Amino acid sequence: MEEHIVEILNQIEKEYNVKILYACESGSRTWGIASEESDYDVRFIYIHHPDWYLSIDQKRDVLEIPKHDKVGIPVNPLVDMTGWELTKALRLFRKSNPALLEWLHSNITYFQAYSFFERIRLLEPAVISPIPCMYHYVKMAKGNFKAIQEKGQHVKTYINVIRPLLMAKSIEKYNKMVSLDLNTLVAEVINEDKLKLEIENLIRVKTSGQKLVNQLTELDKFIEHEIHHLERYNTKLKSSTLNPTGLLNQLFRDILTEVWKPDETRNRSHE
């Protein structure tokens, strides 16, 4: 499948006159909870030719293959690909967008080119704030937990409560995003053995493809407690007053120059 994904990425470059800087897996495969039915959720960041940026009109800054955008080769039905144009990605990076940060921390990389990935990861400590990440993950956990209480114990919904909740607790512990793998998160932030076993069993149920689970009383108590705790904790965090826009503007200009110089193949690598 990896070869097929790289083939599609190469085709996107040819057909849309862009250069892909970074492509990775997102979703259940990076969380360590994929089943046989799981899609390949490929996410990528790309840059246009300099002429594309010299326009008074705002243009579409997303590619979605095959949902809204097409390529001239067959795409496996399990493959879902979404790409963000570089300036869009950098604006979201400035806002500490959790989805983008998960892309950058993915443990499955399909494609990496030029100096983009190394440079943006070096900027992360100076740019990223834990506050929007914590807010996002707690809000997600809270919304999905409400769905469980209203609609029943669906395994996927439970996972969509536990994963963001443990992501938030990991950020509380380390003050940054560290791991996306759910089993690793359980080991790092859950201390009670009984609770660990309950979550680990839930993960096994998810990977087996089972859809429903019986009510998990201890887990429900933990979820309620942690949502309240993390909401209070996040209100006490202080935002940075630093404005990283200058750094990100320079990164964009440097990458634009690096990618579209005459020797377009220098420093280019596939992984």
Summary of the structure (lengths in Angstrom):
residues: 271
radius of gyration: 20.1
end to end distance: 13.4
largest distance: 62.5
contacts: 808
relative contact order: 0.15
helix: 56%
strand: 14%
